[in-house]
Amino acid sequence: MIQTEDLRFAYPSSLEVLRGIDLTINDGEFVAIMGENGAGKTTLVKTFNGLLMPTAGRVRVDGVDTRESSVAKLSKDVGLVFQNPDHQLFSETVREELAFSLRNFGYGEETIERRVTTILETLDLARYTESSPFVLSGGERKRVALAAVLVWNPKHIILDEPTIGQDYQQKDRLRNFIVQLNSQGKTVIIITHDVEFVAECRPRIVLLSKGLVLGDGPSDDLLSDEQLLKKASLTRPQIGELMHKLRDFGLPDTAINAYSAEHAILQVLGRKR
Amino acid sequence: MDVSPGEFVVFTGPSGCGKTTICRCLNGLIPNFYSGDFFGELVVDDLNVKEHTTAEMAAHVGLVFQNPENQLFSLSIERDVAFGPENMGLSREETRKRVDWALEVTGITALKDKPPYELSGGQQQRAAIAAVLAMQPKVIVLDEPTSFLDPRSALEILEVISNLNRQLGITIILVEHRLDIVSKHANRVIVMDDGRIVLDGDPRDVYGEQARLIGIGLPRVTTLFNLLRKEGLEFSQTPITVDEAARELRKMLSP
C-alpha cells in the first residue's frame, strides 16, 4: 500500500510543486495519474520510491515512512519506469541492461538468465537480446526500460507515460500486460495523457492539477465530467465525446470506449423497436 | 510517391516501419547527415536532396520533432525564432518582420521574451513551429508533434497546424499513430509497413480491413461503426470523425 499524508514538495528555490496530497493506493490497484503538463505527476511518483523526500507531510510504502528507508530498499518494492528511456538505459546489450539490477540484488546467474529470457519474450524483445539498447527505436527502447524494471519483480510498478511512441498494437499488448500484472496482484500506477488508452483500460483515475488532487474516482465518471476535464487540460475520449453529443437520445456519456458505446446504442435501439 | 503543394498528408504505420526515416529524408538530413545507403530520387520543392545541403533545404522544408525541448536552445523564444532567418542571411528588417509574423500565427507573441524552459509543453511546441515557420518553408514535416502534450494542448497544436495548411497553403506532412485526433484535418493518409507504402488515399478509403490487419489504430468512432455493422446495423458511410459519426447515428436513432 502506498499512502501519502499532506504530502508537500518543493524543488530548491522554487514554489511548491506538490501542495498537500492525501492519497491511498491499495495493493493490487490499477491507477492512472492524469493532469496537465507541470501538474506534479512525475514529482509525485518520485516520492513513492524515495527518489524525492517530502519537504512536509509523509509518504508510507507498505507501512514504512520513506524517510526511514532508502532508495535501494524502496526500489526493490517500487519499480519506476521513467518517461524517457534514455535516462535509464546505459548497458551495451539488452541482456546486460536487464541482468544489471538482478546482479545487484544478488540473484544467481541461472535465475538471472531465466528471468531475462522470460521477460524479453513477454515484451516481444527476444530478438534484441544481444543488441545495444541505443540502436533500437524509441518505442522499443521504452519497452527495454520497462523490461529492466519488471525483471526484478517489484510489488508496485509505476510507468511514466508508457504509451508515448508506441503504436497501436504495442499499446494493445501493453494493456493486456498491465491487466496480467494486475491480476497477479501487483499494484500498477501509470502516468499518462493518453485518454484513449485510459478509456480502454478504465482504471481508477487520480486527477492532479497544480500540485493538488482535483478528482479521484472511476474512469467512466472522471472522463465524462466536463468541468473537471477542462480544469485538468484533458479532453473526453473520442467515444465519450460522441455519446455526449447524442445524450438527447438517452445515450450515456459515461460510455467511454467502443465496446460500452456499442452496448448502449444497441440497448437504446432495442427499446425503440 | 507524389505529394502536391497544399496537401495535408498523415503518415502512419507500425513502429519501425520507416516513418521517421522518411521525415529525415525530406529535408536532406538523410543522405547528407546520417550515413547509410540511399537509393532513388527525392525532390522537394524542385530541389533534389542529394544535390543540396540540409542548410539549403531548411528554407524549403521545416522539420518539427516530437519533443520541443530538443529544438529550442536560446534564452528567449524570440531569439529561437530569429535563428533560422538570421542564418539564411536575411536583413534585420526582414528577420524582424518574419519573427513577429511567426509568433503571431502560432499565438505566442506575448511569450516572446521568456526562456523556453519557463513555457509549458504546448507553448514550447508552438515556439518550435514558429521557429520553423519563420523560414517560410513551403513544406512543414512534423514527427508526432503532440505526443508529449496534454490532450487539450495537443488539439490546440493540431489546430495551429491545420491553419497553416488552410490559410497559408503550406504543405503538411504529419507523422502520427493517433488517427483519432488527426483524421479530421488530413486529406490523405499514407500507411507504411516494413519500409514500403502499402496504402495511400482518402482516409475513408484507407481505414479498412487491411489497415486494421497491419495494426493501424483506426479512429475509435470507425471501430465503433465496424462493431455495430457486425450486429447487423447498416450505415451509408463509415465515419472517421466524431461529427460524422454523430450525424449517422442521429439518423438511425431519430424516431
HADDOCK unambig.tbl for C-alpha pairs under 7 A between the chains (distance, minus, plus):
assign (segid A and resid 36 and name CA) (segid B and resid 150 and name CA) 5.63 0.50 0.50
assign (segid A and resid 37 and name CA) (segid B and resid 120 and name CA) 6.51 0.50 0.50
assign (segid A and resid 37 and name CA) (segid B and resid 121 and name CA) 6.47 0.50 0.50
assign (segid A and resid 37 and name CA) (segid B and resid 149 and name CA) 6.88 0.50 0.50
assign (segid A and resid 37 and name CA) (segid B and resid 150 and name CA) 6.09 0.50 0.50
assign (segid A and resid 137 and name CA) (segid B and resid 16 and name CA) 6.64 0.50 0.50
assign (segid A and resid 139 and name CA) (segid B and resid 15 and name CA) 6.85 0.50 0.50
assign (segid A and resid 164 and name CA) (segid B and resid 147 and name CA) 6.09 0.50 0.50
assign (segid A and resid 166 and name CA) (segid B and resid 15 and name CA) 6.87 0.50 0.50
assign (segid A and resid 167 and name CA) (segid B and resid 14 and name CA) 5.57 0.50 0.50
assign (segid A and resid 167 and name CA) (segid B and resid 15 and name CA) 5.78 0.50 0.50
assign (segid A and resid 167 and name CA) (segid B and resid 177 and name CA) 5.96 0.50 0.50
assign (segid A and resid 168 and name CA) (segid B and resid 215 and name CA) 6.36 0.50 0.50
assign (segid A and resid 168 and name CA) (segid B and resid 216 and name CA) 6.07 0.50 0.50
assign (segid A and resid 168 and name CA) (segid B and resid 217 and name CA) 5.00 0.50 0.50
assign (segid A and resid 169 and name CA) (segid B and resid 215 and name CA) 5.66 0.50 0.50
assign (segid A and resid 193 and name CA) (segid B and resid 150 and name CA) 5.32 0.50 0.50
assign (segid A and resid 193 and name CA) (segid B and resid 151 and name CA) 6.33 0.50 0.50
assign (segid A and resid 233 and name CA) (segid B and resid 150 and name CA) 6.49 0.50 0.50
assign (segid A and resid 233 and name CA) (segid B and resid 151 and name CA) 6.63 0.50 0.50
assign (segid A and resid 233 and name CA) (segid B and resid 152 and name CA) 5.24 0.50 0.50
assign (segid A and resid 234 and name CA) (segid B and resid 150 and name CA) 6.50 0.50 0.50
assign (segid A and resid 234 and name CA) (segid B and resid 151 and name CA) 5.14 0.50 0.50
assign (segid A and resid 234 and name CA) (segid B and resid 152 and name CA) 5.47 0.50 0.50
assign (segid A and resid 235 and name CA) (segid B and resid 151 and name CA) 5.84 0.50 0.50
assign (segid A and resid 235 and name CA) (segid B and resid 152 and name CA) 6.03 0.50 0.50
assign (segid A and resid 238 and name CA) (segid B and resid 220 and name CA) 6.52 0.50 0.50
assign (segid A and resid 238 and name CA) (segid B and resid 242 and name CA) 6.82 0.50 0.50
assign (segid A and resid 239 and name CA) (segid B and resid 220 and name CA) 6.51 0.50 0.50
assign (segid A and resid 239 and name CA) (segid B and resid 221 and name CA) 6.32 0.50 0.50
assign (segid A and resid 242 and name CA) (segid B and resid 242 and name CA) 5.63 0.50 0.50
assign (segid A and resid 242 and name CA) (segid B and resid 246 and name CA) 6.16 0.50 0.50
assign (segid A and resid 245 and name CA) (segid B and resid 246 and name CA) 6.88 0.50 0.50
assign (segid A and resid 246 and name CA) (segid B and resid 246 and name CA) 6.82 0.50 0.50
assign (segid A and resid 249 and name CA) (segid B and resid 253 and name CA) 6.94 0.50 0.50
assign (segid A and resid 258 and name CA) (segid B and resid 220 and name CA) 6.40 0.50 0.50
assign (segid A and resid 258 and name CA) (segid B and resid 223 and name CA) 6.77 0.50 0.50
assign (segid A and resid 258 and name CA) (segid B and resid 224 and name CA) 4.90 0.50 0.50
assign (segid A and resid 262 and name CA) (segid B and resid 224 and name CA) 6.49 0.50 0.50
assign (segid A and resid 262 and name CA) (segid B and resid 228 and name CA) 6.43 0.50 0.50
